[in-house]
Amino acid sequence: MAWTTESRWNGVLVLLAVFPLWELLSRAKLLHPLFFPPMTRILRALGEIMLSGNLPGHIVASLQRAAAGYFLAAAVFITLGILMGYWQRLYNLFELVIELARPVPPPALIPVAILFFGIGNEMKVFIIFFSCAWPILINTIDGVRGVDRVLVNTALTFGLGRFELIRKIIIPAASPYIMTGLRISVAISLILVVISEMVGSTDGIGYFILNAQRSFEIPEMYAGMIVLAALGYTLNRVFVLVDGRLMGWHKGLTARLR
């Protein structure tokens, strides 16, 4: 634990060292100040756009789209993953579709999504939904298949019905895998909402960063990227805390078994 804490603080120090180094290199013109403005200008721009309420509005718009696609994918593909992991015939039926669709890069679907949904929120939510689908689905299937068959057969022997078996045995046993898929999809949802907002959008973090670049407001562009990085880190830490609360029983059990 001490080593982990020390390493974490070392990481913070390395990150903080980037700011004065950037400032020094920019002021000395070892980095082109037009493309790499001094960090003080970037931080000043960050403060101004946050206080003006301009950037917070874009953050809210992005989070709403990311949440819509993410939670819709979670609801649909956790359910499908449980069913496909439990019934092999159902998995065999959809296996080819999954293996063909899964490697498709989500940005490649943006023209298709625009064709069907236009350039509004529906297109962006669909891209996020598609992107989050595969980590959730594959991890859920693997989790269900990894449930101890002795445990399942014992439950059936004691008269547990199929629905009760899934609810009381399979879902809890597969939950560590499901949580892994959900955690991966959090980062994916943020990446894809930014990409989708760079296509025909009028708000969102992706739109803000692209618009700042096109307007040659370079400090504002970097400020948006700093906010995006901080947002991604915060979402990941929140998920880790939620995972620790929900899956503490599993980690404690694993530690005892070791």
C-alpha positions as CSV (number, residue, x, y, z in Angstrom):
1,M,0.0,0.0,0.0
2,A,2.8,2.4,0.9
3,W,4.5,1.6,-2.4
4,T,1.3,2.3,-4.3
5,T,0.7,5.6,-2.5
6,E,4.3,6.7,-3.1
7,S,4.1,5.7,-6.8
8,R,0.8,7.7,-7.1
9,W,2.4,10.8,-5.7
10,N,5.4,10.3,-7.9
11,G,3.1,10.3,-10.9
12,V,1.4,13.5,-9.7
13,L,4.9,15.1,-9.4
14,V,5.8,14.0,-12.9
15,L,2.5,15.4,-14.3
16,L,3.0,18.8,-12.4
17,A,6.6,19.0,-13.8
18,V,5.2,19.0,-17.4
19,F,3.5,22.4,-16.8
20,P,6.7,24.5,-16.0
21,L,8.7,22.5,-18.6
22,W,6.1,23.4,-21.2
23,E,6.1,27.0,-20.1
24,L,9.9,27.2,-20.2
25,L,10.2,25.6,-23.7
26,S,7.5,27.8,-25.1
27,R,8.9,31.0,-23.6
28,A,12.4,30.1,-25.0
29,K,10.8,29.3,-28.4
30,L,12.2,25.8,-28.4
31,L,8.5,24.9,-28.9
32,H,6.7,27.1,-31.4
33,P,4.7,29.5,-29.2
34,L,2.0,29.7,-31.8
35,F,1.3,26.0,-31.7
36,F,2.5,25.5,-28.1
37,P,1.5,28.6,-26.3
38,P,2.8,29.1,-22.8
39,M,1.0,27.0,-20.1
40,T,0.1,30.2,-18.3
41,R,-1.9,31.3,-21.3
42,I,-3.6,28.0,-21.5
43,L,-4.6,28.0,-17.9
44,R,-5.8,31.5,-18.1
45,A,-8.0,30.6,-21.1
46,L,-9.2,27.6,-19.1
47,G,-10.2,29.8,-16.2
48,E,-12.0,32.3,-18.5
49,I,-14.1,29.7,-20.4
50,M,-15.0,27.9,-17.2
51,L,-16.1,31.1,-15.4
52,S,-18.0,32.4,-18.5
53,G,-20.1,29.2,-18.5
54,N,-19.2,28.4,-22.1
55,L,-17.3,25.2,-21.5
56,P,-19.5,23.8,-18.7
57,G,-22.4,23.8,-21.2
58,H,-20.4,21.8,-23.7
59,I,-19.4,19.4,-20.9
60,V,-23.0,18.8,-19.9
61,A,-24.0,18.1,-23.5
62,S,-21.2,15.6,-24.0
63,L,-22.0,13.8,-20.7
64,Q,-25.7,13.5,-21.6
65,R,-24.9,11.9,-25.0
66,A,-22.3,9.6,-23.5
67,A,-24.6,8.5,-20.7
68,A,-27.5,7.8,-23.1
69,G,-25.4,5.6,-25.4
70,Y,-23.6,3.9,-22.5
71,F,-26.6,3.0,-20.4
72,L,-28.6,1.9,-23.4
73,A,-25.8,-0.4,-24.4
74,A,-25.5,-1.7,-20.8
75,A,-29.2,-2.5,-20.6
76,V,-29.3,-4.3,-24.0
77,F,-26.0,-6.1,-24.1
78,I,-25.8,-7.3,-20.5
79,T,-29.2,-8.9,-21.1
80,L,-28.1,-10.4,-24.4
81,G,-24.8,-11.5,-22.9
82,I,-26.5,-13.4,-20.1
83,L,-28.8,-15.1,-22.5
84,M,-26.1,-15.9,-25.1
85,G,-23.7,-17.1,-22.4
86,Y,-26.3,-19.4,-20.9
87,W,-27.9,-20.8,-24.1
88,Q,-25.2,-22.0,-26.6
89,R,-27.7,-22.3,-29.4
90,L,-28.5,-18.6,-29.1
91,Y,-24.8,-17.7,-29.2
92,N,-24.3,-19.9,-32.3
93,L,-27.1,-18.1,-34.0
94,F,-25.5,-14.6,-33.5
95,E,-21.9,-15.6,-33.5
96,L,-21.2,-14.7,-37.1
97,V,-23.0,-11.3,-36.8
98,I,-20.9,-10.5,-33.7
99,E,-17.6,-11.5,-35.3
100,L,-18.4,-9.5,-38.4
101,A,-19.6,-6.3,-36.6
102,R,-17.1,-6.2,-33.7
103,P,-14.0,-5.3,-35.8
104,V,-15.7,-2.4,-37.6
105,P,-14.2,0.9,-36.4
106,P,-17.0,3.0,-34.9
107,P,-16.0,6.2,-36.8
108,A,-16.5,4.3,-40.0
109,L,-20.1,4.0,-39.2
110,I,-20.6,7.8,-38.8
111,P,-21.6,8.2,-42.5
112,V,-24.1,5.4,-42.2
113,A,-25.5,6.8,-38.9
114,I,-25.9,10.3,-40.5
115,L,-27.8,8.6,-43.4
116,F,-30.3,7.1,-41.0
117,F,-30.4,9.5,-38.0
118,G,-29.1,12.8,-39.4
119,I,-26.5,14.9,-37.6
120,G,-28.4,15.3,-34.3
121,N,-28.1,13.6,-31.0
122,E,-29.5,10.3,-32.3
123,M,-26.5,9.8,-34.5
124,K,-24.1,10.4,-31.7
125,V,-26.0,8.2,-29.2
126,F,-26.0,5.4,-31.8
127,I,-22.3,5.6,-32.4
128,I,-21.6,5.4,-28.6
129,F,-24.2,2.6,-28.2
130,F,-22.4,0.5,-31.0
131,S,-19.0,1.2,-29.5
132,C,-19.9,0.2,-26.0
133,A,-21.7,-2.9,-27.1
134,W,-18.8,-5.2,-27.6
135,P,-16.8,-5.0,-24.4
136,I,-20.0,-5.3,-22.4
137,L,-21.4,-8.2,-24.5
138,I,-18.1,-10.2,-24.8
139,N,-17.2,-9.9,-21.1
140,T,-20.8,-10.8,-20.0
141,I,-20.7,-13.9,-22.2
142,D,-17.3,-14.9,-20.8
143,G,-18.5,-14.3,-17.2
144,V,-21.6,-16.5,-17.7
145,R,-19.7,-19.3,-19.3
146,G,-17.1,-19.1,-16.5
147,V,-19.6,-19.9,-13.8
148,D,-18.8,-23.2,-12.0
149,R,-21.0,-25.9,-13.6
150,V,-21.0,-27.8,-10.3
151,L,-22.6,-24.7,-8.7
152,V,-25.2,-24.6,-11.5
153,N,-26.0,-28.3,-11.4
154,T,-26.3,-28.2,-7.6
155,A,-28.8,-25.3,-7.8
156,L,-30.9,-27.2,-10.4
157,T,-30.8,-30.3,-8.3
158,F,-32.3,-28.4,-5.4
159,G,-35.2,-27.3,-7.6
160,L,-34.1,-23.8,-8.6
161,G,-35.9,-22.6,-11.7
162,R,-34.1,-21.2,-14.7
163,F,-35.0,-17.6,-14.0
164,E,-34.0,-18.0,-10.3
165,L,-30.8,-19.7,-11.3
166,I,-29.9,-16.8,-13.6
167,R,-30.9,-14.2,-11.0
168,K,-29.4,-15.7,-7.9
169,I,-26.4,-17.7,-9.1
170,I,-25.3,-16.8,-12.6
171,I,-25.5,-13.0,-12.5
172,P,-23.7,-12.6,-9.1
173,A,-21.0,-15.1,-10.3
174,A,-20.5,-13.3,-13.6
175,S,-20.7,-9.8,-12.2
176,P,-16.8,-9.3,-12.0
177,Y,-16.7,-9.8,-15.8
178,I,-19.7,-7.6,-16.4
179,M,-18.1,-4.8,-14.3
180,T,-14.9,-5.1,-16.4
181,G,-16.9,-4.7,-19.6
182,L,-18.7,-1.7,-18.1
183,R,-15.5,0.0,-17.0
184,I,-13.9,-0.4,-20.5
185,S,-17.0,1.0,-22.0
186,V,-16.9,4.2,-19.9
187,A,-13.6,5.3,-21.6
188,I,-14.9,4.2,-25.0
189,S,-18.1,6.3,-24.6
190,L,-16.1,9.4,-23.8
191,I,-13.8,8.8,-26.8
192,L,-16.6,8.3,-29.2
193,V,-18.8,11.2,-28.0
194,V,-15.8,13.5,-28.8
195,I,-15.3,12.0,-32.2
196,S,-19.0,12.1,-33.1
197,E,-19.3,15.8,-31.9
198,M,-16.7,16.8,-34.4
199,V,-19.1,15.9,-37.2
200,G,-22.0,18.4,-37.7
201,S,-22.4,19.4,-34.1
202,T,-23.1,22.7,-32.5
203,D,-22.1,21.8,-28.9
204,G,-20.1,19.3,-26.8
205,I,-16.5,19.0,-25.9
206,G,-15.5,17.6,-29.3
207,Y,-17.2,20.5,-31.1
208,F,-15.5,23.0,-28.7
209,I,-12.0,21.6,-29.3
210,L,-12.5,21.5,-33.1
211,N,-14.1,24.9,-33.3
212,A,-11.2,26.4,-31.2
213,Q,-8.7,24.8,-33.6
214,R,-10.5,26.1,-36.7
215,S,-10.7,29.6,-35.1
216,F,-7.0,29.3,-34.3
217,E,-7.7,29.9,-30.6
218,I,-4.9,27.5,-29.6
219,P,-5.0,28.1,-25.8
220,E,-8.7,27.4,-25.8
221,M,-8.1,24.2,-27.8
222,Y,-5.6,23.0,-25.3
223,A,-7.8,24.0,-22.4
224,G,-10.6,21.9,-23.8
225,M,-8.2,18.9,-24.0
226,I,-7.1,19.4,-20.4
227,V,-10.8,19.4,-19.4
228,L,-11.4,16.2,-21.4
229,A,-8.4,14.4,-19.8
230,A,-9.6,15.5,-16.3
231,L,-13.1,14.3,-17.1
232,G,-11.9,10.9,-18.3
233,Y,-9.8,10.5,-15.2
234,T,-12.6,11.5,-12.9
235,L,-15.1,9.1,-14.6
236,N,-12.6,6.2,-14.2
237,R,-12.0,7.0,-10.6
238,V,-15.7,7.2,-9.8
239,F,-16.2,3.8,-11.5
240,V,-13.4,2.3,-9.5
241,L,-15.0,3.5,-6.3
242,V,-18.4,2.1,-7.4
243,D,-16.8,-1.2,-8.4
244,G,-15.1,-1.4,-5.0
245,R,-18.4,-0.9,-3.2
246,L,-20.3,-3.4,-5.3
247,M,-17.6,-6.0,-5.8
248,G,-16.0,-5.8,-2.4
249,W,-17.4,-9.2,-1.5
250,H,-15.7,-10.8,-4.6
251,K,-12.3,-9.3,-3.9
252,G,-12.5,-10.4,-0.3
253,L,-13.5,-13.9,-1.3
254,T,-10.6,-14.1,-3.8
255,A,-8.1,-12.9,-1.2
256,R,-9.3,-15.6,1.3
257,L,-9.1,-18.3,-1.4
258,R,-5.5,-17.3,-2.1
